[in-house]
Every structure is written in C-alpha cells, then in structure tokens.
C-alpha cells in the first residue's frame, strides 16, 4: 500500500452537479428584445435534450392527463382547471431542478401537488372565473346560445347559417378576450411554484410582464407556429420532440424576463 502523501487519490469521488448562478431576481420582470423569443426556444431545447427520453415521458404523461380530463363531460373540464395548473407548476419545478444540475425523475411532474398545491389550484380557479366572465360577456353581446355553443355544445347540420356566422364572430371576440387571460397565466405557474407568489400577485405580475414583452412574444409565437406545423407533418411524431421544448419555454422565458445574470 502506497503511503506517498503526494499521490493522486484513487478513491472515486461522486460527481458534483455544476452550480448555476441564479442571478438577480426582478420582482416585476423586465423588457427583453424581440429576438429573445427565439432564444427561449433554443434555451428550452438545450434544457431538455440532455435527458431527452425522460422529458418525452413527462410530455406524454402531461398530454395523457390533459386529454383524459377533456373527454370527461362537464366534470373533467371543471377538474382540468384545478389540476392542470398544478401539473404546470410541477413541470416548472422540474425545469428549475434540471437547470441547477439536480437529478430529475418522471414523478417530478406531480411535485406541484406536494408544493404550493393550494396556490396553483387557486390559479386554476381564477382562470375558471375569468372564463365565466368572458362567456357572460359573449352571452350579453351575442345571446345565450352563442355562449353555450362556445362552452362546448355542438351545432347540428341544419343550424341556420346566420347562427353560424354569429357564432364565428363570437368566437373571434372570445379569442380576443382570452388573450389577457393567457398573459396572466403564462408566468404565474413559475412565480407561484418557484417564487411563492400569492395567486393574485402572480396573475397580476405575469400580465404586466407579458405586456412589457409583446415583441418577443410575437417572435416566439411565429417560430412556435412554424415548428408546430413541421412537427405535425410526420404523423404528429415531431411533437414527441417539440412538445417538451414548448412546455419548457414557459420556464426559459420566465428565467429571461425575471432574472438578470
């Protein structure tokens, strides 16, 4: 046995995950250049490619739950408003662990149920209330029938063409009214799950931060649409790669807007 004090150690030392600096947290978010919309996608790809099969599994589980809830009449739709934000929060926690070099597992997608469950479910409840208000506005402008059809009822083949035209206009108005809701939701999952914001604080801050970053969101939307078309062409198999990336962009955009390195 060698007793040379200058010899290199032969005992295996466990790998230490690379420490990644968090940077300065900006509570209200900051304005980013338009080109950063594409950077969010590239950063999300870099984040997910190291554990490709695991991220694909996370996306598949996420999609199965979302689709499963959507096919359950009434109850499934209502439950999705409470469950899906908790799953989004779990994915944001998973992304944050991966960025910091910590080990991640498929079950991390459910970490939102054990961490900040009430607040994440509260985000979903607020979303449901927002959409009830939107449907109320649609009903007041276009009539109750239009609101019911937009909420999930199906039209019959003999539906009056005038009704269909009115429904199409109502749908456009609903999309316009839904944009502020999407803005309030986009960063809220991360702000609640990672920064422990209250529900209202997260929704308000997310909306304000999105409003500051219209240009990069437009660039992101165009690129995401083009990638989605490409992913759909080969029997939608491309979504097994693109799906995890797009979900992770919610996190990478949050990091870019709320942290200054």
Order of alpha helices (4+ residues) and beta strands (2+ residues): beta-alpha-alpha-alpha-alpha-alpha-alpha-alpha-alpha-alpha-alpha-beta
